[in-house]
Amino acid sequence: MKILVGLSGGVDSAVCAYLLKQQGHDVTCAFMRNWDALANNDVLGNPTLENDVCPQESDWMDAKSVADTLGLELLRVDFVKEYWDDVFMTFINEYKKGRTPNPDILCNKYIKFQSFFEFAKKHGFDWVATGHYAKVVHQENGSFMYKADDDNKDQSYFLCQINPEALKHTLFPLGDIDKPEVRRIASELNLTIAAKKDSTGICFIGERNFREFLKNYLPAKQGKIIDIETNKELGPHDGVLYYTIGQRKGLNIGGAGGPWFVVGKDVTTNELYVASGEDNKWLRSTRCIVRGMNWLASHDFDTLDCQAKFRYRQKDNEIKLHILDEDTVECIYPHGIKSVTPGQEAVFYKDGLVLGGGVIDEVYQDEEDLFKKIIRERMLCLK
């Protein structure tokens, strides 16, 4: 099999390439250049440098070192325009609406398993492979994604929007091993990146302050932080677009009681609503509507008891999934779940099998839209 491996410069993709080569496959690697730090320098300020080298170029050199050590060809593929159009601008436009998108999911959907997949097909490769922690099982009746064996590293949440056609030609060699084993293999191979720390944050932000980055595209506009229970103003915020539901840190109102959590925001009035206490009622919803569903497994049912994640690192939640149409589902969880947030992804599982995922669009507390309920509470206090 001819396999094109996405080599990022990190330890996971390096071991992915090695394992496939050891299995006797015809392996070629490709480094994806998705963000032009120099072109965006006027907007973003100086990119973070590491020994006078842009982080992306440092990753390229790490990928080249890995490919040379493993004796594999390394291509350099440019998806800067695609990333800007499909990932970055979608990210910014969603924030403008007061929603909280997940750029990693967008990147996997549009870049790694669309642009990269199409590049691989065009150049005669049978498969693509990445260092993601997930499992894919290829059968005669289709290809199915499962959680990785290493539950602590499982990345199936970020892969929920993969095109099913791309999944049919995708391999995840790390799905049945854990991170310590990956580090051990890399160390035994004397790879220069064996001890390289995992990347954190969003690739176009890197280690920079997220809020400061957003200010380049979403200008700061101070407004009021309101205690939804008492209607008291607790202090100023930097701009409602910079905050997300459930957020605790960075509110700068610690002396006013608390702990305080963001429970709502009004883009129109530029007001940020908070409530005190981790178990306050405003954080909990009992139902949500999810749109833009991407199905990765059979959904020949009207209603199904299954599990859901409404954000990465969240434990599995038992829910009842009700299909409204091919694109839309209703998630019901009468026991209540905290911080289910419009704009984020809901991913559905059945005993480890990834059913699919979509974007959280509406959130309800019992039968009332939770956001409208918060606004109504605010209006009643003003009378």
JOUR-V718467 format. One record per residue. N is the residue number from 1. RES is the residue in one letter. PSI is psi in whole degrees, -180 to 180 (NA if undefined). D_LAST is the distance of its C-alpha to the last C-alpha in Angstrom with 1 decimal. Layout:
n: {N,N}
res: {RES,RES}
psi: {PSI,PSI}
d_last: {D_LAST,D_LAST}
This chain:
n: {1,2,3,4,5,6,7,8,9,10,11,12,13,14,15,16,17,18,19,20,21,22,23,24,25,26,27,28,29,30,31,32,33,34,35,36,37,38,39,40,41,42,43,44,45,46,47,48,49,50,51,52,53,54,55,56,57,58,59,60,61,62,63,64,65,66,67,68,69,70,71,72,73,74,75,76,77,78,79,80,81,82,83,84,85,86,87,88,89,90,91,92,93,94,95,96,97,98,99,100,101,102,103,104,105,106,107,108,109,110,111,112,113,114,115,116,117,118,119,120,121,122,123,124,125,126,127,128,129,130,131,132,133,134,135,136,137,138,139,140,141,142,143,144,145,146,147,148,149,150,151,152,153,154,155,156,157,158,159,160,161,162,163,164,165,166,167,168,169,170,171,172,173,174,175,176,177,178,179,180,181,182,183,184,185,186,187,188,189,190,191,192,193,194,195,196,197,198,199,200,201,202,203,204,205,206,207,208,209,210,211,212,213,214,215,216,217,218,219,220,221,222,223,224,225,226,227,228,229,230,231,232,233,234,235,236,237,238,239,240,241,242,243,244,245,246,247,248,249,250,251,252,253,254,255,256,257,258,259,260,261,262,263,264,265,266,267,268,269,270,271,272,273,274,275,276,277,278,279,280,281,282,283,284,285,286,287,288,289,290,291,292,293,294,295,296,297,298,299,300,301,302,303,304,305,306,307,308,309,310,311,312,313,314,315,316,317,318,319,320,321,322,323,324,325,326,327,328,329,330,331,332,333,334,335,336,337,338,339,340,341,342,343,344,345,346,347,348,349,350,351,352,353,354,355,356,357,358,359,360,361,362,363,364,365,366,367,368,369,370,371,372,373,374,375,376,377,378,379,380,381,382,383}
res: {M,K,I,L,V,G,L,S,G,G,V,D,S,A,V,C,A,Y,L,L,K,Q,Q,G,H,D,V,T,C,A,F,M,R,N,W,D,A,L,A,N,N,D,V,L,G,N,P,T,L,E,N,D,V,C,P,Q,E,S,D,W,M,D,A,K,S,V,A,D,T,L,G,L,E,L,L,R,V,D,F,V,K,E,Y,W,D,D,V,F,M,T,F,I,N,E,Y,K,K,G,R,T,P,N,P,D,I,L,C,N,K,Y,I,K,F,Q,S,F,F,E,F,A,K,K,H,G,F,D,W,V,A,T,G,H,Y,A,K,V,V,H,Q,E,N,G,S,F,M,Y,K,A,D,D,D,N,K,D,Q,S,Y,F,L,C,Q,I,N,P,E,A,L,K,H,T,L,F,P,L,G,D,I,D,K,P,E,V,R,R,I,A,S,E,L,N,L,T,I,A,A,K,K,D,S,T,G,I,C,F,I,G,E,R,N,F,R,E,F,L,K,N,Y,L,P,A,K,Q,G,K,I,I,D,I,E,T,N,K,E,L,G,P,H,D,G,V,L,Y,Y,T,I,G,Q,R,K,G,L,N,I,G,G,A,G,G,P,W,F,V,V,G,K,D,V,T,T,N,E,L,Y,V,A,S,G,E,D,N,K,W,L,R,S,T,R,C,I,V,R,G,M,N,W,L,A,S,H,D,F,D,T,L,D,C,Q,A,K,F,R,Y,R,Q,K,D,N,E,I,K,L,H,I,L,D,E,D,T,V,E,C,I,Y,P,H,G,I,K,S,V,T,P,G,Q,E,A,V,F,Y,K,D,G,L,V,L,G,G,G,V,I,D,E,V,Y,Q,D,E,E,D,L,F,K,K,I,I,R,E,R,M,L,C,L,K}
psi: {139,119,133,119,130,108,112,-15,1,172,-34,-50,-30,-47,-34,-48,-42,-46,-41,-39,-42,-28,-1,11,159,101,131,146,155,133,125,120,109,-15,128,91,-37,-40,-30,9,-38,-30,-42,-13,179,131,151,129,147,105,43,22,131,140,-38,-39,-33,-41,-39,-43,-36,-42,-40,-40,-43,-49,-42,-43,-39,-7,38,147,141,120,158,116,134,115,31,-47,-45,-41,-44,-48,-47,-29,-60,-46,-33,-43,-50,-44,-35,-41,-37,-28,-1,14,170,91,166,103,-26,-38,-41,-41,-44,-40,-50,-28,-65,-32,22,-73,-48,-41,-43,-37,-44,-45,-44,-31,19,17,145,-30,156,154,147,170,25,148,94,169,143,133,121,121,171,-32,11,177,135,140,140,163,152,157,-35,94,-27,-26,-3,129,18,-29,-42,-11,9,-18,13,136,128,-30,-39,-37,-31,-19,29,144,140,85,-18,4,-27,17,163,172,-43,-37,-39,-45,-41,-45,-46,-38,-42,-30,-3,36,139,-20,14,-36,9,131,152,144,145,158,-169,141,-35,-3,-37,-134,3,161,125,-45,-41,-36,-47,-31,-23,-25,-26,91,141,137,102,149,-167,141,121,131,112,-22,-38,-12,14,143,125,-13,-178,155,168,-11,125,-24,-19,-4,157,157,134,-7,138,-42,154,11,-23,39,29,-30,-2,15,-152,-162,146,144,141,126,-13,164,146,107,-32,-47,-7,39,141,127,133,161,154,139,138,-24,24,149,-22,-15,-19,134,166,-4,149,159,130,129,169,38,135,109,129,-4,168,136,47,64,159,-44,141,135,122,-165,156,147,133,0,157,149,-3,144,160,136,133,126,170,123,124,121,123,-43,-177,-28,-15,138,158,131,127,128,80,-25,-17,135,140,146,39,120,125,136,-24,171,140,127,135,139,152,98,47,-20,130,113,-39,-174,164,-178,131,123,-43,141,133,148,108,-118,3,137,123,-39,-43,-34,-41,-44,-42,-42,-41,-42,-38,-37,-29,-17,NA}
d_last: {70.1,68.9,65.6,63.4,61.5,58.4,59.4,56.6,58.4,57.0,58.9,57.5,58.7,62.0,62.8,61.8,64.4,67.0,66.6,67.0,70.1,71.6,71.2,73.5,71.1,71.4,68.5,67.2,64.2,61.6,59.2,56.0,54.8,51.2,49.7,51.3,50.3,52.4,51.1,47.5,48.5,47.1,43.7,43.7,45.8,49.0,49.4,49.9,53.7,56.0,59.3,58.6,58.0,54.8,53.6,54.2,57.8,58.3,57.3,59.8,62.6,61.8,62.0,65.3,66.7,65.8,67.4,70.5,70.9,70.6,72.8,70.3,69.6,66.2,64.6,61.8,59.3,56.8,53.4,51.4,50.4,49.5,47.4,45.6,44.9,44.2,42.8,41.4,39.7,38.2,36.9,35.3,33.9,32.2,30.7,29.3,27.4,25.9,28.4,31.1,34.6,37.8,40.5,43.3,42.8,42.8,45.9,47.7,46.9,47.7,50.2,52.2,52.4,52.4,53.8,56.0,57.0,58.0,60.0,61.8,62.8,63.9,66.2,67.8,66.1,65.8,63.0,60.3,59.4,56.9,56.4,53.2,53.1,53.0,55.6,56.8,59.2,61.2,62.6,64.2,61.1,58.8,57.5,54.9,52.9,52.5,51.0,53.4,55.4,53.8,50.4,49.3,50.1,49.4,47.9,47.7,43.9,44.5,47.1,45.2,45.1,48.9,50.5,52.6,55.5,55.4,55.2,58.5,60.1,58.4,59.7,57.9,60.8,58.7,57.1,59.4,59.8,57.6,56.8,59.4,62.0,61.0,61.3,64.6,66.0,64.9,66.6,69.8,69.9,69.5,66.7,65.3,61.7,62.4,60.2,57.7,54.2,51.9,49.7,46.0,43.0,43.0,46.3,45.0,43.2,45.7,45.1,42.9,39.3,37.1,34.1,36.6,38.2,35.1,34.3,37.5,36.0,32.2,31.6,29.3,25.9,24.0,20.3,17.9,18.6,15.5,15.9,14.2,14.6,13.1,11.1,13.8,15.8,19.3,21.3,22.3,23.8,26.6,25.2,23.5,26.7,28.7,27.1,27.5,26.0,27.4,28.4,28.9,31.2,30.5,26.9,28.1,25.6,28.2,27.8,24.2,25.2,25.6,27.5,24.7,24.8,23.2,21.4,19.9,19.6,18.1,21.0,19.0,16.5,19.2,17.1,18.9,17.5,19.6,20.2,22.7,25.9,28.3,27.5,23.7,22.6,20.9,24.4,26.0,26.4,28.7,29.6,29.9,31.5,34.2,35.8,38.9,41.0,44.4,46.7,49.5,50.8,51.3,48.1,49.9,47.4,44.2,42.8,44.0,43.4,43.6,42.3,39.8,38.9,35.5,36.7,40.0,41.1,38.9,40.8,41.5,38.9,40.0,38.3,38.9,39.4,39.1,40.4,38.4,40.8,43.2,40.5,37.6,37.2,34.7,34.7,33.8,33.6,32.1,32.9,30.3,31.1,29.3,28.4,29.4,28.5,28.5,31.4,33.6,36.6,37.0,40.7,42.3,45.5,47.8,50.0,50.3,50.7,48.1,46.9,44.8,41.4,38.6,35.3,32.1,29.9,27.1,26.0,24.7,23.6,25.3,24.5,21.2,21.3,20.4,19.0,16.8,15.7,14.8,12.8,11.0,10.4,9.1,6.6,5.4,5.5,3.8,0.0}
